[in-house]
Amino acid sequence: MEKKIVEPKVVYTTRLVKSEDLNHHGTLFAGRTAKWFVESGFISAAKLVNPKGIVCLKIHGMYFTKPVAAGQILKFVSKIVYAGRSSLISYIQVVKDEGDEPLVSGFITFIYVDEQTRPTSHNIEIKPLTEEDVALHEQAKALRNK
């Protein structure tokens, strides 16, 4: 099968932070954030390959820069920035509004698997075009062996 060459494509998901999403400090619980973070990365991978074959391998980091309170609407901005033979690495940022600095950011590696859950080739190649995407591609490439 021939490789499909694609540019990193941004996918948006939105969440309303409710009282049940808060920790004992009254700010967004990191566990809830992780759930939404993985879901956002998964959706960006599912835009490229069959979602039935996607499994999460590793969250490389979720870096929080500011607390999030109830009532805030968060936008999860994700895109696949690197593709190995069976891996897809997504970069995710969480922002409140357009132009805001990220509240949370990080990378997640997903693996494409067959029906027996063995890694299998997805035949995707990511071709970064912008300076930002080239930098993210290189950062993600460096995460492969960590």
Order of alpha helices (4+ residues) and beta strands (2+ residues): beta-beta-alpha-beta-beta-beta-beta-beta-beta-alpha
